[in-house]
């Protein structure tokens, strides 16, 4: 009887250790997998392609859009980034900016601020490049760019678009992170 109990405890101990090892392997694989960036990025400036259209919230681009670059990236459970830029006539840029807010799942109200400098800074671009392992230099407007800024009026910036329209150059810059 005593020998039978020893064998049972031995097998129970082995099962507990095996379960612990499997759990540790699962945690390590999960941590490694969650910290690898998942990036979909245009290889350069493109025309209107299905990938470029799918990078927008409204699933559309103006027919006049040219010089399009886009990137969608995620890392971990909460780090997501959506950025794109394109050139078009200024009225089309403003129509698109408003369409993006109208297409957002929360339909947030937005503020339109003329005479703004770009909210996209060199520091922010470097942060995107480091965190997501992407090439984002193309998102940096000229240093003296002044235009119209569209941003969420509810004070929340996570999961909300920030859109800068450079009226002088005819370029729209879109970014949304969480």
C-alpha positions in Angstrom: 0.0 0.0 0.0 2.8 2.4 0.9 4.6 1.6 -2.3 1.5 2.4 -4.3 1.2 5.8 -2.6 4.8 6.6 -3.4 4.3 5.8 -7.1 1.1 7.9 -7.2 2.8 10.9 -5.6 5.8 10.5 -8.0 3.4 10.6 -11.0 1.5 13.5 -9.6 4.7 15.5 -9.0 5.9 14.7 -12.6 2.5 16.0 -14.0 2.8 19.2 -11.9 6.3 19.8 -13.1 5.4 19.1 -16.8 2.4 21.4 -16.5 4.6 24.2 -15.1 7.2 23.7 -17.9 4.5 23.8 -20.6 3.0 27.0 -19.0 6.5 28.6 -19.0 7.1 27.7 -22.6 3.6 29.1 -23.5 4.3 32.4 -21.7 7.7 32.8 -23.4 6.3 32.2 -26.8 3.4 34.5 -26.2 5.7 37.3 -25.0 8.0 36.9 -28.0 5.1 36.7 -30.5 3.3 39.7 -29.1 6.4 41.9 -29.3 7.1 41.3 -32.9 5.7 44.1 -35.1 3.2 43.2 -37.8 3.7 45.8 -40.6 1.9 46.4 -43.9 3.6 49.3 -45.7 3.7 50.6 -49.3 7.1 50.1 -50.9 7.2 53.7 -52.1 4.9 56.3 -53.6 2.1 54.6 -55.4 -1.1 55.4 -57.2 -4.5 54.4 -56.0 -4.2 50.7 -55.2 -6.5 48.4 -53.2 -3.9 48.4 -50.4 -3.8 52.2 -50.3 -7.6 52.4 -50.3 -7.9 49.8 -47.4 -5.4 52.0 -45.4 -8.1 54.6 -45.0 -11.0 54.6 -42.5 -13.5 55.6 -45.3 -12.2 52.9 -47.6 -11.8 55.5 -50.3 -9.4 58.0 -51.7 -10.2 60.9 -54.0 -9.9 60.0 -57.7 -7.3 62.8 -57.9 -5.0 61.3 -55.3 -1.4 60.8 -56.3 1.9 60.1 -54.5 0.3 57.9 -51.9 2.2 56.2 -49.1 0.7 54.2 -46.3 1.6 52.1 -43.4 -0.5 50.0 -40.9 1.5 48.5 -38.0 0.8 46.8 -34.7 2.9 45.4 -31.9 1.7 43.7 -28.8 -1.9 43.9 -27.6 -2.3 47.7 -27.7 0.2 49.3 -30.0 -1.4 50.1 -33.3 -0.5 52.7 -35.9 -2.2 53.8 -39.1 -0.5 56.5 -41.1 -0.8 57.6 -44.7 -0.3 60.7 -46.9 -1.2 61.7 -50.5 -1.3 64.6 -52.8 -4.5 66.0 -54.4 -6.2 69.3 -55.1 -6.9 71.1 -51.8 -10.7 70.8 -51.9 -10.4 67.1 -52.3 -8.0 66.9 -49.3 -10.5 68.7 -47.1 -13.4 66.6 -48.3 -11.4 63.4 -47.5 -10.4 64.7 -44.1 -14.1 65.2 -43.2 -15.0 61.8 -44.7 -12.4 60.1 -42.5 -14.0 61.5 -39.3 -17.5 60.6 -40.6 -16.3 57.0 -41.2 -14.7 56.5 -37.8 -16.6 53.9 -35.7 -17.3 56.5 -32.9 -18.1 59.3 -35.3 -16.3 61.9 -33.1 -16.9 65.6 -33.6 -13.8 67.3 -34.9 -12.1 70.7 -34.7 -10.8 72.3 -37.8 -8.0 74.7 -37.0 -6.6 76.9 -39.8 -3.1 78.3 -39.7 -1.7 75.3 -37.7 1.7 73.9 -37.9 2.1 70.2 -38.4 1.5 68.0 -35.3 3.8 65.4 -36.9 7.3 66.0 -35.6 10.7 64.4 -36.1 10.5 63.0 -32.6 7.2 61.3 -33.4 8.5 59.8 -36.6 11.6 58.5 -34.9 9.3 56.9 -32.2 7.2 55.2 -34.9 10.4 53.9 -36.6 11.8 52.6 -33.4 8.6 51.1 -31.9 7.2 49.5 -35.1 10.4 49.0 -37.2 9.0 50.9 -40.1 10.3 53.6 -42.5 8.2 56.7 -41.7 10.4 59.6 -42.9 7.9 60.2 -45.7 5.3 61.3 -43.0 7.3 64.3 -42.0 6.0 67.5 -43.6 8.4 70.3 -44.4 9.5 72.1 -41.2 7.7 75.4 -42.2 4.4 73.7 -43.3 1.3 75.6 -42.2 -2.2 74.3 -43.0 -5.4 73.1 -41.5 -5.4 70.6 -38.6 -8.4 68.3 -38.1 -8.4 66.7 -34.7 -11.0 65.2 -32.3 -13.1 67.7 -30.4 -13.8 65.4 -27.5 -10.3 65.6 -26.1 -9.5 62.0 -26.7 -6.6 61.3 -29.0 -6.2 57.5 -28.7 -8.1 55.7 -31.5 -8.9 59.2 -33.0 -7.5 60.5 -36.3 -5.3 63.5 -36.5 -5.2 64.9 -40.0 -3.0 67.7 -41.2 -3.7 69.3 -44.6 -0.8 71.3 -46.1 -2.7 73.7 -48.3 0.5 75.2 -49.9 1.9 71.8 -51.0 -1.5 70.0 -51.5 -0.7 67.1 -49.2 -2.8 65.4 -46.6 -1.1 63.6 -43.6 -3.2 61.2 -41.6 -2.2 59.4 -38.4 -4.0 57.4 -35.8 -2.6 55.4 -32.9 -3.8 53.8 -29.7 
